[in-house]
């Protein structure tokens, strides 16, 4: 798909509810992910634009951060232990890098009484297909604004509504040339029971 072009002003691109997109991000460029209405998750993937086998890694990132609470000042690493993205600003401070993108299968598991949806997994697969990414190459995404507390005693995970408010943002700087996949999440529990768009903008280096 075509890469959005930006002039001197701040132009936000809208990702409609329950959909996704993919685009290139050059080294040094800044990506601002915006929750325009509040309480909406955005799944984010990053691939090395010069070698799509190098991809964002939850495991490597959490190893090096030594925390699951990733925010400004943290780095997102690849499966090759190289920095892909620096988080440079964050007005929320609560995101998730544990849970996999929702899919037909997870909808059947968690929402058996609701119509199934291909979810963020299917939306990412469709958006990244032109870049040569097959479904089996889609890893755990960095889930912007997703609220997944962990019980310190039992280890049990919960999915609660995001704490993000209208206009909240998380900002990343690219440490290499990247292909980004980004969604407006489709899972009811992740988004407080409603589906809303996500916006983003690219600020050139």
C-alpha distance (Angstrom), angle and dihedral (degrees) to the residues before:
residue distance angle dihedral
X1 . . .
X2 3.80 . .
X3 3.77 118.8 .
X4 3.82 113.0 -117.9
X5 3.79 113.2 -112.4
X6 3.78 120.4 -142.4
X7 3.77 129.3 -161.7
X8 3.77 127.0 -161.4
X9 3.80 95.9 -61.1
X10 3.76 130.7 72.1
X11 3.80 107.4 -93.1
X12 3.79 118.5 -178.3
X13 3.79 121.2 -151.9
X14 3.81 115.1 -147.9
X15 3.79 122.7 -136.0
X16 3.82 105.3 -159.2
X17 3.78 118.8 -127.3
X18 3.81 116.3 -74.7
X19 3.82 93.7 9.8
X20 3.80 140.2 97.4
X21 3.77 144.9 -151.1
X22 3.81 141.8 -165.6
X23 3.79 132.1 -144.9
X24 3.80 143.5 158.2
X25 3.79 124.0 -94.3
X26 3.80 119.7 -166.3
X27 3.79 126.4 -140.8
X28 3.80 109.2 -79.5
X29 3.79 94.9 15.3
X30 3.79 117.6 129.6
X31 3.80 122.9 -130.7
X32 3.81 116.9 -159.2
X33 3.82 115.1 -165.5
X34 3.80 111.9 -160.1
X35 3.80 130.6 -162.5
X36 3.82 97.0 -153.9
X37 3.81 98.2 -175.1
X38 3.79 101.8 23.4
X39 3.81 133.7 -116.5
X40 3.83 95.0 56.5
X41 3.81 128.6 125.7
X42 3.82 125.9 -141.7
X43 3.82 120.0 -162.0
X44 3.81 112.0 -145.1
X45 3.81 129.1 -163.7
X46 3.81 128.8 179.6
X47 3.81 129.6 -162.4
X48 3.79 129.2 -177.7
X49 3.81 101.8 -103.9
X50 3.82 90.5 -145.9
X51 3.81 95.6 47.8
X52 3.79 116.0 20.7
X53 3.81 91.3 -165.6
X54 3.80 87.1 75.8
X55 3.79 107.1 80.5
X56 3.78 140.9 164.3
X57 3.81 112.4 -78.6
X58 3.78 127.2 -153.0
X59 3.79 91.7 -168.1
X60 3.81 96.4 51.3
X61 3.80 92.2 43.7
X62 3.80 95.5 49.9
X63 3.80 90.6 45.0
X64 3.79 92.5 56.3
X65 3.81 96.8 37.9
X66 3.82 92.8 47.8
X67 3.80 88.1 -149.4
X68 3.80 138.6 75.2
X69 3.82 91.0 -143.8
X70 3.81 100.0 87.4
X71 3.80 118.3 -176.8
X72 3.82 142.5 134.8
X73 3.79 110.7 -18.5
X74 3.80 94.8 31.5
X75 3.80 125.9 108.3
X76 3.81 129.5 -139.5
X77 3.80 111.3 -136.5
X78 3.78 134.2 -155.8
X79 3.79 128.7 -125.9
X80 3.82 84.7 -95.9
X81 3.83 93.0 57.5
X82 3.79 93.5 -109.1
X83 3.79 123.2 132.5
X84 3.80 112.2 -106.0
X85 3.80 101.7 169.6
X86 3.80 136.1 13.8
X87 3.80 116.9 -150.2
X88 3.80 101.1 -134.7
X89 3.80 101.7 170.9
X90 3.79 135.9 12.6
X91 3.80 127.9 176.5
X92 3.83 94.0 -175.3
X93 3.81 109.7 40.8
X94 3.81 95.5 -161.7
X95 3.81 117.9 97.4
X96 3.82 136.0 136.9
X97 3.80 132.8 -121.9
X98 3.82 97.9 165.9
X99 3.81 108.1 72.0
X100 3.80 126.3 72.1
X101 3.83 122.5 -123.4
X102 3.81 112.4 -82.4
X103 3.81 116.1 -103.8
X104 3.80 143.1 170.4
X105 3.80 87.9 -78.8
X106 3.79 95.7 51.0
X107 3.80 90.4 46.7
X108 3.81 89.4 54.6
X109 3.81 89.2 49.6
X110 3.81 101.6 43.8
X111 3.82 102.5 24.2
X112 3.83 106.7 32.8
X113 3.81 92.0 155.5
X114 3.81 95.2 52.3
X115 3.81 127.8 77.8
X116 3.82 107.9 -91.5
X117 3.80 118.6 -108.7
X118 3.80 130.9 -165.7
X119 3.80 87.1 -125.8
X120 3.77 127.5 -167.8
X121 3.80 91.2 -40.8
X122 3.80 92.2 59.2
X123 3.79 93.0 40.7
X124 3.81 91.6 50.9
X125 3.80 91.6 46.4
X126 3.81 91.3 52.8
X127 3.81 94.3 44.9
X128 3.80 94.4 46.8
X129 3.81 97.1 42.7
X130 3.85 92.6 91.3
X131 3.81 87.6 58.7
X132 3.81 92.1 54.8
X133 3.81 97.3 -102.0
X134 3.80 113.3 144.3
X135 3.83 121.5 -159.2
X136 3.81 93.0 -104.1
X137 3.81 89.6 60.3
X138 3.81 94.5 59.6
X139 3.83 110.0 107.4
X140 3.80 132.9 -170.9
X141 3.80 107.5 -54.4
X142 3.78 128.2 -136.2
X143 3.81 99.3 -110.1
X144 3.79 106.5 -146.9
X145 3.83 112.9 -147.3
X146 3.84 93.6 0.6
X147 3.81 113.4 143.5
X148 3.83 111.7 -145.8
X149 3.81 111.6 158.9
X150 3.81 118.4 -167.8
X151 3.79 121.2 -145.1
X152 3.79 104.9 -124.4
X153 3.80 92.9 -147.4
X154 3.79 104.5 41.6
X155 3.81 99.9 22.0
X156 3.80 89.7 -130.9
X157 3.80 116.2 156.6
X158 3.80 123.5 -137.5
X159 3.79 128.9 -168.4
X160 3.79 110.1 -143.5
X161 3.82 130.6 172.5
X162 3.81 113.7 -79.2
X163 3.78 116.6 -98.2
X164 3.81 90.8 -141.8
X165 3.80 116.7 122.5
X166 3.80 129.3 -151.7
X167 3.80 109.2 -65.2
X168 3.80 97.1 16.7
X169 3.80 115.9 144.9
X170 3.78 145.6 -168.3
X171 3.80 117.8 -156.2
X172 3.81 129.0 -154.2
X173 3.82 132.6 -172.9
X174 3.80 117.0 -150.4
X175 3.81 114.8 -122.2
X176 3.83 91.7 -170.0
X177 3.79 138.2 10.5
X178 3.80 104.8 -70.1
X179 3.76 145.5 -174.9
X180 3.80 107.9 -140.9
X181 3.80 127.2 -157.5
X182 3.81 115.2 -162.4
X183 3.80 133.3 175.6
X184 3.76 145.1 -176.6
X185 3.81 97.6 -126.7
X186 3.81 120.9 -113.0
X187 3.83 103.3 -159.6
X188 3.83 115.4 106.6
X189 3.82 98.0 -145.4
X190 3.81 93.0 48.6
X191 3.81 92.9 57.3
X192 3.79 104.1 40.0
X193 3.80 92.7 -96.6
X194 3.81 98.8 -59.2
X195 3.81 135.7 82.7
X196 3.77 122.9 -128.9
X197 3.80 137.3 167.3
X198 3.79 127.0 -94.7
X199 3.79 124.5 -143.0
X200 3.79 131.5 -155.2
X201 3.76 139.4 177.3
X202 3.77 135.4 -166.2
X203 3.79 119.3 -137.3
X204 3.82 109.5 -163.5
X205 3.81 119.5 -128.0
